[in-house]
Amino acid sequence: MIDAPQACRKHYRDPLKTHFGYTRRAMIHRRIGFAPIVFLLVAALALPGTTTTTKAEESYTLRIASLAPAGSSWMKVLNAWNKTLQDKTNGRLKMHFYPGGSQGDERDFVRKMRVGQLDGGVVTMTGMSMVVRAMIVLVLPGFLDTYEELDRVRAKMAPQFEAMFEKEGFKLLGWGDAGRNRLFSAKPFRSPSDLKSLRPWVWKDELVFVELYDVIGANAIRLGVPEVYPALQTRMIDMVSSSALTAVALQWYTRVKYMTGWNSAIIAGGMIMRKDKFDELPPDLREVYETTGERAYDLLNNTIRKDDEKAYQIVLKRGIQVVEAGDAKPEWDAAYKKVRDNLTGRVFPKSLLTAVTEAAAP
C-alpha cells in the first residue's frame, strides 16, 4: 500500500481535505474533528466477547512500517485497529506504526525485518515479492483485474499463500488493496507502441512493470517511490503506474494530463510480520490480534475501494483526459500475455498460475 514518501512530504498539499475529510495538518492540530472518525472506526472494529482480562505480566509492542501517509485512509483504519487492540488486551499489546516511508522504501522494510529492526510491514505486492517472489502472480497485467476475482483467489488459496510465507520465516497476517492500477501520463498515448517515446517510471523492485516495459520496448526509469514526485517535476519521467487514490495522495496527479480508463490489475498487498515475533506473543494475545485484525482488513479494503473511486472522480474533475484502448486493445492484450508467458516458469511455476486461474472463476 503506497504512502506519501519521506522525500515528498514538502510537496504534500492535502488535496483530499474536501473530498475525504482529512489533511496532514488536521490530523495533527484538529484532534476534536478527528475524534468522531476514530470513534466510529473503533466501534466498527470492536468484536463482542474478545476482551482480554488476563492480568498483564508483560507488554509487547510490534513495530510496523508503511508507505501510507499519516492521515490517509490506510492509516486511519490501522490506528483505529491499534486502539481497539490495546483496549482489548488491557494495554498488553500494541503496534507502533512508522507511516509515510519514514523507514525507507519497501525493500528497506523487508531488510529491516530480516535483521530485527522492524517486526512487520504493510506492503504492496512489490514488498511481498521480496519475501515470496511468486506472489506477483496476483498482479499480472490483464489477469486478475477485478476485485471479485482477486477476492476469490485470496479466499480460496489463503492456506497455500500463508504456507509460502511461513517457509521463508514470515507470517502473512492479512490482505490489503491500494486501488485499481492505471497508467498516468504527462503526454498523450493510446497504444503500447506510444510508450516507446515516453519515459515511464518503474519501481526499482517491481517485477511486473519492468517486464511489461521491456516487452513494449519502452525506456523505463527505475526509481524508488520517494523519488517519483521530484522526477515528475523535472520531467525525468512523464508516466507512472498507480491507482487514482495513490496518485492523489502523493500529488502525482498534479503533474499528469492523461490516464487510462481501464486498469491492468488491482494493486494488492497486505501485512507481513516476522514469524518468530508473532509466535513469541502469548496465545491469548495472538488470538485477539488475529480476530481484530481480520475485521480491520475487511474494513480497510472496503474503505480503500470506495476512496479509490472518489479519487478517480477528483482526477476527472481536474480535467485529466481518460484514454481508452479502442482499436489498440489487441496490442495491449498481446503485451500483457507476453508478460505472463515470460514470467511463468521464471518467477512462478505454471502450476501456480493454473491454480490461481481456477480459483478466480466464479
Secondary structure, DSSP 8 states (H G I E B T S, - for coil): -----GGGGGG---TTHHHHS--HHHHHH-HHHHHHHHHHHHHHH--TT----S--S--EEEEEEESS-TTSHHHHHHHHHHHHHHHHTTTSEEEEEE-TTTT-SHHHHHHHHHTTS-SEEEEEHHHHHTT-GGGGGGG-TTTS-SHHHHHHHHHHHHHHHHHHHHHTTEEEEEEEEEEEEEEEESS---SGGGGGGS-BEEETT-HHHHHHHHHHT---EEE-GGGHHHHHHHTS--EEEE-HHHHHHTTGGGG-SEEESS-SEEEEEEEEEEHHHHHTS-HHHHHHHHHHHHHHHHHHHHHHHHHHHHHHHHHHHTT-EEE--GGGHHHHHHHHHHHHHHHBTTTB-HHHHHHHHHHH--
